[in-house]
Amino acid sequence: MPSPIEAVMVGAGNRGTLAYGAYARRLPWDLRFVAVAEPNDERRLRFASEHGIPPERQFRSWQELAERPQLAPALVNATMDRDHYPSTIAFLEAGYHVLLEKPMATTPEHCIALVETAQRHGRLLQIAHVLRYAPFFRTIYDLVHSGRLGEIVSLDWRENLSYYHFAHSFIRGNWANTERTSPMILTKCCHDLDLLVWILDRPCERLASFGSLTHFTPAKAPPGVPDRCLDGCPITDECPYFAPRIYLVTAHGGAFQHAVSPDPSPEAILEALRTGPYGRCVYHCDNTAVDHQVVLMEFAGQLAVSLTMQGCSHVEGRTVRIDGTRATLLANESRREIVVVDHATGDSETIRLGPPLGGHGGGDLGLIRAFVRAVRGERSDVLTSAQQAVESHLLAFAAEEARLTRTVVGLPAFRNRIGVSHVVASD
């Protein structure tokens, strides 16, 4: 059995701790974290304790780590969006192979620079588009590419974000304010755009986009509601966004409690809600992310595709309809169910997938396993290289331009304008 791949964790938040850190704890013979950089003292110390990292290999910032000689062959970069580009450039130049959280960067020019830097230094740069590894979406990919649906005529893709997830991440949380992070179509839907690029395997030629922030604003606040949920809100029984209910009463908040407080006790959660960002009223935050957006795309071959993102769903999960000349595919991620209806016979087949292993429908496990193998030199399982990821990021940037300018954006001209054509070719 080979020795475990040694790696450095940069950013010990939810993803760093609960996805990648958990993998190393479960499979210590495959991956071992030997250093950590994290500005939050409690999270840094907890991660270090869980992985046996000595004090001299615990850093308060990615910059402090980058100043040191290379500590391991691999590095996981789970920092915030606007830190992705400068930190990854530094780590690639320092000699690390990098697994980088999405979005890879917040401008198209920085995406290109990351690809070029990785190529120039001969480093692996893998992007955390985990859903390519999820069995549910791999099944859709296989059905489309088998030819069973015939020629694809139309595709409707919906990213149904649950109301409590949207409130946690995009009203109260880290991705609420686009000036601090990046637009919703990039931070959340680069997953969806990546899946469309992967499944359709053809270029997008033009797109338009519409969307805005319509509900979660001070103007929509009910009368008398305070700035914080625990400051005597008069509508606690009827408000679905009442923070203590989400994080302490319903099952919905369990996945997000780590972001609220590293200490999961009810007392610690309540104290964090009294003082921290996750206890704010959803109508009195500094959020600017859209709460709904539609992207209309035309791919090569005059294939019409619609992508809808909305943050008020009763249940989390994407729904997909693909109409082909021979059959129609209907997929529901939350039910883990795919139905194929044959046009000639009227017969339908229902494919039900079992419970996934790990987060993102099993995609987390496939992603980190592929990265570890790639660092060892076995790169056939890498589905999400930086070069492959550029195209879906490009669509997100073009969609945001289309939304803001209310124009139809032609992708060939957009690609030429930012000089991206030389990095989107096949690996």
NUKOLKOL-62931 format. One record per residue (C-alpha): residue number from 1; residue in one letter; chain; x, y, z. Coordinates in nm, 2 decimals, always signed. Last residue first. Example, Ala and Ser with C-alpha at 12.3 -4.5 7.8 and 13.67 -1.06 7.14 Angstrom:
BEGIN
(2,"s","A",(+1.37,-0.11,+0.71)) (1,"a","A",(+1.23,-0.45,+0.78)) 
REM end
This chain:
BEGIN
(427,"d","A",(-0.66,+1.90,-2.19)) (426,"s","A",(-0.93,+2.01,-2.45)) (425,"a","A",(-0.93,+2.37,-2.56)) (424,"v","A",(-1.05,+2.64,-2.33)) (423,"v","A",(-0.71,+2.80,-2.27)) (422,"h","A",(-0.62,+2.95,-2.60)) (421,"s","A",(-0.97,+3.10,-2.66)) (420,"v","A",(-0.97,+3.31,-2.34)) (419,"g","A",(-0.85,+3.64,-2.47)) (418,"i","A",(-1.11,+3.85,-2.28)) (417,"r","A",(-1.26,+4.01,-2.59)) (416,"n","A",(-1.22,+3.69,-2.80)) (415,"r","A",(-1.43,+3.49,-2.55)) (414,"f","A",(-1.70,+3.76,-2.55)) (413,"a","A",(-1.70,+3.77,-2.93)) (412,"p","A",(-1.75,+3.40,-2.95)) (411,"l","A",(-2.00,+3.41,-2.66)) (410,"g","A",(-2.25,+3.65,-2.81)) (409,"v","A",(-2.42,+3.84,-2.52)) (408,"v","A",(-2.79,+3.93,-2.56)) (407,"t","A",(-2.84,+4.26,-2.37)) (406,"r","A",(-3.01,+4.37,-2.05)) (405,"t","A",(-2.68,+4.53,-1.94)) (404,"l","A",(-2.68,+4.40,-1.59)) (403,"r","A",(-2.83,+4.06,-1.67)) (402,"a","A",(-2.62,+4.01,-1.99)) (401,"e","A",(-2.30,+4.09,-1.80)) (400,"e","A",(-2.40,+3.85,-1.53)) (399,"a","A",(-2.47,+3.58,-1.79)) (398,"a","A",(-2.13,+3.65,-1.96)) (397,"f","A",(-1.95,+3.60,-1.63)) (396,"a","A",(-2.14,+3.28,-1.56)) (395,"l","A",(-2.08,+3.15,-1.91)) (394,"l","A",(-1.70,+3.21,-1.87)) (393,"h","A",(-1.70,+3.02,-1.54)) (392,"s","A",(-1.85,+2.72,-1.73)) (391,"e","A",(-1.58,+2.75,-1.99)) (390,"v","A",(-1.29,+2.79,-1.75)) (389,"a","A",(-1.36,+2.47,-1.56)) (388,"q","A",(-1.21,+2.23,-1.82)) (387,"q","A",(-0.88,+2.41,-1.80)) (386,"a","A",(-0.89,+2.42,-1.42)) (385,"s","A",(-0.93,+2.04,-1.42)) (384,"t","A",(-1.26,+1.90,-1.32)) (383,"l","A",(-1.30,+1.55,-1.45)) (382,"v","A",(-0.98,+1.41,-1.31)) (381,"d","A",(-1.02,+1.03,-1.31)) (380,"s","A",(-0.75,+0.96,-1.57)) (379,"r","A",(-0.49,+1.15,-1.37)) (378,"e","A",(-0.30,+0.87,-1.19)) (377,"g","A",(+0.02,+1.05,-1.11)) (376,"r","A",(+0.01,+1.02,-0.73)) (375,"v","A",(-0.12,+1.38,-0.71)) (374,"a","A",(-0.39,+1.26,-0.95)) (373,"r","A",(-0.49,+0.98,-0.72)) (372,"v","A",(-0.53,+1.22,-0.43)) (371,"f","A",(-0.74,+1.46,-0.65)) (370,"a","A",(-0.96,+1.17,-0.78)) (369,"r","A",(-1.03,+1.06,-0.42)) (368,"i","A",(-1.11,+1.42,-0.33)) (367,"l","A",(-1.36,+1.46,-0.61)) (366,"g","A",(-1.53,+1.12,-0.58)) (365,"l","A",(-1.59,+1.16,-0.21)) (364,"d","A",(-1.73,+1.51,-0.25)) (363,"g","A",(-1.96,+1.40,-0.53)) (362,"g","A",(-2.16,+1.15,-0.32)) (361,"g","A",(-2.48,+1.35,-0.36)) (360,"h","A",(-2.30,+1.67,-0.26)) (359,"g","A",(-2.19,+1.53,+0.07)) (358,"g","A",(-2.09,+1.17,+0.16)) (357,"l","A",(-2.21,+0.83,+0.04)) (356,"p","A",(-2.53,+0.88,-0.15)) (355,"p","A",(-2.86,+0.71,-0.07)) (354,"g","A",(-2.96,+0.48,-0.35)) (353,"l","A",(-3.05,+0.59,-0.70)) (352,"r","A",(-3.39,+0.53,-0.85)) (351,"i","A",(-3.42,+0.49,-1.22)) (350,"t","A",(-3.77,+0.50,-1.36)) (349,"e","A",(-3.83,+0.36,-1.71)) (348,"s","A",(-4.12,+0.48,-1.92)) (347,"d","A",(-4.30,+0.31,-2.21)) (346,"g","A",(-4.48,+0.54,-2.45)) (345,"t","A",(-4.37,+0.31,-2.73)) (344,"a","A",(-4.23,+0.55,-2.99)) (343,"h","A",(-4.16,+0.85,-2.76)) (342,"d","A",(-3.98,+0.66,-2.49)) (341,"v","A",(-4.01,+0.81,-2.14)) (340,"v","A",(-3.70,+0.82,-1.92)) (339,"v","A",(-3.75,+0.89,-1.55)) (338,"i","A",(-3.47,+0.98,-1.31)) (337,"e","A",(-3.51,+0.98,-0.93)) (336,"r","A",(-3.28,+1.08,-0.65)) (335,"r","A",(-3.59,+1.23,-0.48)) (334,"s","A",(-3.41,+1.55,-0.41)) (333,"e","A",(-3.23,+1.54,-0.75)) (332,"n","A",(-3.55,+1.51,-0.96)) (331,"a","A",(-3.49,+1.41,-1.32)) (330,"l","A",(-3.72,+1.39,-1.62)) (329,"l","A",(-3.58,+1.26,-1.95)) (328,"t","A",(-3.78,+1.27,-2.27)) (327,"a","A",(-3.73,+1.02,-2.56)) (326,"r","A",(-3.66,+0.98,-2.93)) (325,"t","A",(-3.62,+1.33,-3.07)) (324,"g","A",(-3.49,+1.46,-2.74)) (323,"d","A",(-3.64,+1.66,-2.45)) (322,"i","A",(-3.43,+1.71,-2.14)) (321,"r","A",(-3.61,+1.81,-1.82)) (320,"v","A",(-3.41,+1.87,-1.50)) (319,"t","A",(-3.50,+1.94,-1.14)) (318,"r","A",(-3.23,+2.04,-0.89)) (317,"g","A",(-3.25,+1.99,-0.52)) (316,"e","A",(-3.35,+2.15,-0.19)) (315,"v","A",(-3.71,+2.14,-0.08)) (314,"h","A",(-3.97,+2.41,-0.02)) (313,"s","A",(-3.80,+2.63,-0.27)) (312,"c","A",(-3.75,+3.01,-0.22)) (311,"g","A",(-3.40,+3.08,-0.35)) (310,"q","A",(-3.44,+3.06,-0.72)) (309,"m","A",(-3.21,+2.97,-1.00)) (308,"t","A",(-3.34,+2.90,-1.35)) (307,"l","A",(-3.13,+2.77,-1.64)) (306,"s","A",(-3.29,+2.75,-1.99)) (305,"v","A",(-3.14,+2.57,-2.28)) (304,"a","A",(-3.22,+2.60,-2.66)) (303,"l","A",(-3.01,+2.39,-2.89)) (302,"q","A",(-2.95,+2.58,-3.22)) (301,"g","A",(-2.68,+2.33,-3.32)) (300,"a","A",(-2.42,+2.49,-3.10)) (299,"f","A",(-2.57,+2.61,-2.77)) (298,"e","A",(-2.84,+2.88,-2.73)) (297,"m","A",(-2.88,+3.00,-2.37)) (296,"l","A",(-3.15,+3.16,-2.16)) (295,"v","A",(-3.03,+3.23,-1.80)) (294,"v","A",(-3.29,+3.30,-1.53)) (293,"q","A",(-3.22,+3.45,-1.19)) (292,"h","A",(-3.39,+3.46,-0.85)) (291,"d","A",(-3.29,+3.59,-0.51)) (290,"v","A",(-3.02,+3.82,-0.64)) (289,"a","A",(-2.72,+3.87,-0.41)) (288,"t","A",(-2.71,+4.22,-0.25)) (287,"n","A",(-2.72,+4.13,+0.12)) (286,"d","A",(-2.64,+4.39,+0.39)) (285,"c","A",(-2.90,+4.24,+0.63)) (284,"h","A",(-3.22,+4.38,+0.76)) (283,"y","A",(-3.50,+4.19,+0.59)) (282,"v","A",(-3.34,+3.85,+0.67)) (281,"c","A",(-3.33,+3.94,+1.04)) (280,"r","A",(-2.99,+3.89,+1.18)) (279,"g","A",(-2.90,+3.58,+1.39)) (278,"y","A",(-2.67,+3.43,+1.13)) (277,"p","A",(-2.44,+3.73,+1.13)) (276,"g","A",(-2.32,+3.69,+1.50)) (275,"t","A",(-2.43,+3.85,+1.83)) (274,"r","A",(-2.75,+3.69,+1.95)) (273,"l","A",(-2.73,+3.40,+1.70)) (272,"a","A",(-2.38,+3.31,+1.82)) (271,"e","A",(-2.52,+3.30,+2.18)) (270,"l","A",(-2.80,+3.08,+2.07)) (269,"i","A",(-2.57,+2.84,+1.89)) (268,"a","A",(-2.34,+2.82,+2.20)) (267,"e","A",(-2.63,+2.74,+2.43)) (266,"p","A",(-2.77,+2.48,+2.19)) (265,"s","A",(-2.44,+2.30,+2.19)) (264,"p","A",(-2.27,+2.27,+1.84)) (263,"d","A",(-1.95,+2.45,+1.94)) (262,"p","A",(-1.78,+2.55,+1.61)) (261,"s","A",(-2.06,+2.81,+1.59)) (260,"v","A",(-2.28,+2.94,+1.30)) (259,"a","A",(-2.08,+2.78,+1.03)) (258,"h","A",(-2.08,+2.45,+1.21)) (257,"q","A",(-2.45,+2.48,+1.25)) (256,"f","A",(-2.51,+2.47,+0.87)) (255,"a","A",(-2.58,+2.10,+0.81)) (254,"g","A",(-2.80,+2.08,+1.12)) (253,"g","A",(-3.01,+2.38,+1.01)) (252,"h","A",(-3.27,+2.19,+0.82)) (251,"a","A",(-3.36,+1.94,+1.09)) (250,"t","A",(-3.59,+2.19,+1.25)) (249,"v","A",(-3.57,+2.32,+1.61)) (248,"l","A",(-3.22,+2.45,+1.67)) (247,"y","A",(-3.07,+2.61,+1.35)) (246,"i","A",(-3.39,+2.70,+1.16)) (245,"r","A",(-3.60,+2.77,+1.46)) (244,"p","A",(-3.34,+2.99,+1.63)) (243,"a","A",(-3.30,+3.18,+1.30)) (242,"f","A",(-3.66,+3.28,+1.23)) (241,"y","A",(-3.67,+3.26,+0.85)) (240,"p","A",(-4.00,+3.08,+0.82)) (239,"c","A",(-4.17,+3.37,+1.00)) (238,"e","A",(-4.50,+3.27,+1.15)) (237,"d","A",(-4.42,+3.20,+1.51)) (236,"t","A",(-4.14,+3.46,+1.54)) (235,"i","A",(-4.36,+3.74,+1.41)) (234,"p","A",(-4.32,+4.00,+1.69)) (233,"c","A",(-3.94,+3.99,+1.69)) (232,"g","A",(-3.81,+4.07,+2.04)) (231,"d","A",(-3.44,+4.11,+1.99)) (230,"l","A",(-3.37,+3.75,+1.92)) (229,"c","A",(-3.43,+3.76,+1.55)) (228,"r","A",(-3.20,+4.06,+1.50)) (227,"d","A",(-3.26,+4.40,+1.32)) (226,"p","A",(-3.61,+4.43,+1.47)) (225,"v","A",(-3.95,+4.36,+1.31)) (224,"g","A",(-4.21,+4.62,+1.38)) (223,"p","A",(-4.39,+4.62,+1.06)) (222,"p","A",(-4.30,+4.34,+0.82)) (221,"a","A",(-3.98,+4.40,+0.62)) (220,"k","A",(-4.03,+4.43,+0.24)) (219,"a","A",(-3.87,+4.77,+0.21)) (218,"p","A",(-3.58,+4.65,+0.42)) (217,"t","A",(-3.48,+4.40,+0.15)) (216,"f","A",(-3.52,+4.03,+0.11)) (215,"h","A",(-3.79,+4.03,-0.16)) (214,"t","A",(-3.69,+4.15,-0.50)) (213,"l","A",(-3.32,+4.09,-0.55)) (212,"s","A",(-3.29,+4.06,-0.93)) (211,"g","A",(-3.29,+3.84,-1.23)) (210,"f","A",(-3.28,+3.83,-1.61)) (209,"s","A",(-3.02,+3.67,-1.84)) (208,"a","A",(-2.95,+3.64,-2.22)) (207,"l","A",(-2.72,+3.40,-2.39)) (206,"r","A",(-2.52,+3.33,-2.71)) (205,"e","A",(-2.31,+3.06,-2.87)) (204,"c","A",(-2.27,+2.80,-2.59)) (203,"p","A",(-2.01,+2.54,-2.70)) (202,"r","A",(-2.07,+2.16,-2.72)) (201,"d","A",(-2.03,+1.87,-2.48)) (200,"l","A",(-2.40,+1.88,-2.37)) (199,"i","A",(-2.34,+1.70,-2.04)) (198,"w","A",(-2.01,+1.87,-1.95)) (197,"v","A",(-2.12,+2.22,-2.05)) (196,"l","A",(-2.45,+2.18,-1.87)) (195,"l","A",(-2.28,+2.03,-1.56)) (194,"d","A",(-2.04,+2.33,-1.55)) (193,"l","A",(-2.33,+2.57,-1.58)) (192,"d","A",(-2.50,+2.41,-1.29)) (191,"h","A",(-2.20,+2.41,-1.06)) (190,"c","A",(-2.12,+2.77,-1.17)) (189,"c","A",(-2.47,+2.83,-1.04)) (188,"k","A",(-2.39,+2.90,-0.68)) (187,"t","A",(-2.09,+3.15,-0.66)) (186,"l","A",(-2.10,+3.24,-1.03)) (185,"i","A",(-2.47,+3.31,-1.09)) (184,"m","A",(-2.49,+3.44,-0.73)) (183,"p","A",(-2.25,+3.72,-0.82)) (182,"s","A",(-1.91,+3.75,-0.65)) (181,"t","A",(-1.77,+3.78,-0.29)) (180,"r","A",(-1.73,+4.09,-0.09)) (179,"e","A",(-1.90,+4.33,-0.34)) (178,"t","A",(-2.15,+4.05,-0.41)) (177,"n","A",(-2.29,+4.06,-0.06)) (176,"a","A",(-2.47,+3.75,+0.06)) (175,"w","A",(-2.20,+3.49,-0.01)) (174,"n","A",(-2.06,+3.45,+0.34)) (173,"g","A",(-2.39,+3.44,+0.52)) (172,"r","A",(-2.70,+3.62,+0.63)) (171,"i","A",(-2.88,+3.66,+0.29)) (170,"f","A",(-2.70,+3.43,+0.05)) (169,"s","A",(-2.56,+3.15,+0.26)) (168,"h","A",(-2.81,+3.10,+0.55)) (167,"a","A",(-3.12,+3.26,+0.39)) (166,"f","A",(-3.07,+3.07,+0.07)) (165,"h","A",(-3.02,+2.74,+0.26)) (164,"y","A",(-3.34,+2.81,+0.46)) (163,"y","A",(-3.55,+2.89,+0.15)) (162,"s","A",(-3.43,+2.59,-0.03)) (161,"l","A",(-3.24,+2.64,-0.36)) (160,"n","A",(-3.41,+2.50,-0.66)) (159,"e","A",(-3.15,+2.50,-0.94)) (158,"r","A",(-3.37,+2.44,-1.24)) (157,"w","A",(-3.26,+2.30,-1.58)) (156,"d","A",(-3.48,+2.30,-1.89)) (155,"l","A",(-3.33,+2.14,-2.20)) (154,"s","A",(-3.46,+2.14,-2.55)) (153,"v","A",(-3.39,+1.96,-2.88)) (152,"i","A",(-3.14,+1.69,-2.79)) (151,"e","A",(-3.10,+1.44,-3.07)) (150,"g","A",(-3.20,+1.09,-2.96)) (149,"l","A",(-3.28,+1.04,-2.60)) (148,"r","A",(-3.11,+0.70,-2.60)) (147,"g","A",(-2.80,+0.83,-2.76)) (146,"s","A",(-2.58,+0.68,-2.49)) (145,"h","A",(-2.43,+1.03,-2.43)) (144,"v","A",(-2.76,+1.16,-2.29)) (143,"l","A",(-2.81,+0.86,-2.07)) (142,"d","A",(-2.45,+0.86,-1.95)) (141,"y","A",(-2.46,+1.23,-1.85)) (140,"i","A",(-2.79,+1.18,-1.66)) (139,"t","A",(-2.63,+0.89,-1.48)) (138,"r","A",(-2.32,+1.09,-1.40)) (137,"f","A",(-2.56,+1.36,-1.26)) (136,"f","A",(-2.71,+1.12,-1.00)) (135,"p","A",(-2.39,+0.93,-0.93)) (134,"a","A",(-2.21,+1.26,-0.81)) (133,"y","A",(-1.86,+1.30,-0.96)) (132,"r","A",(-1.95,+1.57,-1.20)) (131,"l","A",(-2.13,+1.73,-0.90)) (130,"v","A",(-1.80,+1.80,-0.72)) (129,"h","A",(-1.69,+2.10,-0.93)) (128,"a","A",(-1.41,+2.15,-0.69)) (127,"i","A",(-1.15,+2.27,-0.94)) (126,"q","A",(-0.83,+2.08,-0.99)) (125,"l","A",(-0.49,+2.25,-1.06)) (124,"l","A",(-0.21,+2.00,-1.11)) (123,"r","A",(+0.12,+2.17,-1.15)) (122,"g","A",(+0.36,+2.19,-1.45)) (121,"h","A",(+0.48,+2.53,-1.36)) (120,"r","A",(+0.37,+2.70,-1.69)) (119,"q","A",(+0.05,+2.49,-1.70)) (118,"a","A",(-0.05,+2.59,-1.35)) (117,"t","A",(+0.03,+2.95,-1.42)) (116,"e","A",(-0.16,+2.95,-1.75)) (115,"v","A",(-0.47,+2.80,-1.59)) (114,"l","A",(-0.47,+3.04,-1.30)) (113,"a","A",(-0.41,+3.34,-1.54)) (112,"i","A",(-0.72,+3.24,-1.74)) (111,"c","A",(-0.94,+3.23,-1.44)) (110,"h","A",(-0.79,+3.57,-1.33)) (109,"e","A",(-0.89,+3.73,-1.66)) (108,"p","A",(-1.24,+3.58,-1.63)) (107,"t","A",(-1.29,+3.76,-1.30)) (106,"t","A",(-1.40,+3.62,-0.96)) (105,"a","A",(-1.17,+3.32,-0.95)) (104,"m","A",(-1.19,+2.94,-0.93)) (103,"p","A",(-1.55,+2.96,-0.81)) (102,"k","A",(-1.52,+2.69,-0.68)) (101,"e","A",(-1.28,+2.54,-0.43)) (100,"l","A",(-0.93,+2.48,-0.54)) (99,"l","A",(-0.75,+2.14,-0.52)) (98,"v","A",(-0.39,+2.24,-0.57)) (97,"h","A",(-0.06,+2.07,-0.66)) (96,"y","A",(+0.20,+2.27,-0.47)) (95,"g","A",(+0.53,+2.40,-0.59)) (94,"a","A",(+0.56,+2.75,-0.45)) (93,"e","A",(+0.45,+2.90,-0.78)) (92,"l","A",(+0.13,+2.70,-0.76)) (91,"f","A",(+0.08,+2.82,-0.40)) (90,"a","A",(+0.13,+3.19,-0.48)) (89,"i","A",(-0.11,+3.18,-0.78)) (88,"t","A",(-0.36,+2.99,-0.56)) (87,"s","A",(-0.35,+3.25,-0.29)) (86,"p","A",(-0.39,+3.55,-0.53)) (85,"y","A",(-0.68,+3.39,-0.72)) (84,"h","A",(-0.88,+3.22,-0.45)) (83,"d","A",(-0.88,+3.50,-0.20)) (82,"r","A",(-1.18,+3.67,-0.35)) (81,"d","A",(-1.39,+3.36,-0.32)) (80,"m","A",(-1.32,+3.28,+0.04)) (79,"t","A",(-1.06,+3.02,+0.13)) (78,"a","A",(-1.10,+2.64,+0.07)) (77,"n","A",(-0.76,+2.58,-0.10)) (76,"v","A",(-0.65,+2.22,-0.06)) (75,"l","A",(-0.28,+2.17,-0.10)) (74,"a","A",(-0.06,+1.89,-0.22)) (73,"p","A",(+0.31,+1.80,-0.24)) (72,"a","A",(+0.37,+1.90,+0.13)) (71,"l","A",(+0.55,+2.17,+0.33)) (70,"q","A",(+0.68,+2.40,+0.05)) (69,"p","A",(+0.91,+2.66,+0.20)) (68,"r","A",(+0.73,+2.93,+0.41)) (67,"e","A",(+0.61,+3.27,+0.29)) (66,"a","A",(+0.30,+3.11,+0.14)) (65,"l","A",(+0.19,+2.99,+0.49)) (64,"e","A",(+0.19,+3.35,+0.63)) (63,"q","A",(+0.01,+3.47,+0.32)) (62,"w","A",(-0.26,+3.20,+0.36)) (61,"s","A",(-0.33,+3.34,+0.71)) (60,"r","A",(-0.32,+3.24,+1.07)) (59,"f","A",(-0.08,+2.95,+1.03)) (58,"q","A",(-0.05,+2.62,+1.21)) (57,"r","A",(+0.26,+2.42,+1.12)) (56,"e","A",(+0.48,+2.53,+1.41)) (55,"p","A",(+0.19,+2.44,+1.65)) (54,"p","A",(+0.19,+2.07,+1.56)) (53,"i","A",(-0.08,+1.91,+1.34)) (52,"g","A",(-0.24,+1.60,+1.48)) (51,"h","A",(-0.53,+1.59,+1.24)) (50,"e","A",(-0.83,+1.65,+1.47)) (49,"s","A",(-0.62,+1.89,+1.69)) (48,"a","A",(-0.51,+2.10,+1.40)) (47,"f","A",(-0.86,+2.13,+1.27)) (46,"r","A",(-0.99,+2.24,+1.62)) (45,"l","A",(-0.70,+2.48,+1.66)) (44,"r","A",(-0.77,+2.65,+1.32)) (43,"r","A",(-1.14,+2.66,+1.38)) (42,"e","A",(-1.11,+2.82,+1.72)) (41,"d","A",(-0.85,+3.07,+1.60)) (40,"n","A",(-1.03,+3.19,+1.29)) (39,"p","A",(-0.77,+3.30,+1.04)) (38,"e","A",(-0.70,+2.95,+0.90)) (37,"a","A",(-0.39,+2.80,+0.76)) (36,"v","A",(-0.33,+2.43,+0.83)) (35,"a","A",(-0.04,+2.19,+0.81)) (34,"v","A",(+0.03,+1.81,+0.78)) (33,"f","A",(-0.31,+1.69,+0.64)) (32,"r","A",(-0.30,+1.32,+0.56)) (31,"l","A",(-0.46,+1.14,+0.27)) (30,"d","A",(-0.48,+0.78,+0.16)) (29,"w","A",(-0.37,+0.58,+0.47)) (28,"p","A",(-0.57,+0.82,+0.69)) (27,"l","A",(-0.89,+0.72,+0.52)) (26,"r","A",(-1.18,+0.83,+0.75)) (25,"r","A",(-0.99,+1.12,+0.91)) (24,"a","A",(-0.85,+1.23,+0.57)) (23,"y","A",(-1.20,+1.22,+0.42)) (22,"a","A",(-1.34,+1.42,+0.71)) (21,"g","A",(-1.08,+1.69,+0.65)) (20,"y","A",(-1.18,+1.72,+0.29)) (19,"a","A",(-1.56,+1.74,+0.34)) (18,"l","A",(-1.65,+1.86,+0.69)) (17,"t","A",(-1.33,+2.05,+0.78)) (16,"g","A",(-1.22,+2.23,+0.46)) (15,"r","A",(-1.58,+2.26,+0.33)) (14,"n","A",(-1.73,+2.40,+0.65)) (13,"g","A",(-1.44,+2.62,+0.75)) (12,"a","A",(-1.07,+2.52,+0.78)) (11,"g","A",(-0.93,+2.75,+0.51)) (10,"v","A",(-0.60,+2.64,+0.37)) (9,"m","A",(-0.54,+2.27,+0.44)) (8,"v","A",(-0.19,+2.14,+0.35)) (7,"a","A",(-0.14,+1.79,+0.21)) (6,"e","A",(+0.05,+1.47,+0.25)) (5,"i","A",(-0.05,+1.19,+0.02)) (4,"p","A",(-0.07,+0.87,+0.23)) (3,"s","A",(+0.21,+0.61,+0.17)) (2,"p","A",(+0.14,+0.34,-0.09)) (1,"m","A",(+0.00,+0.00,+0.00)) 
REM end
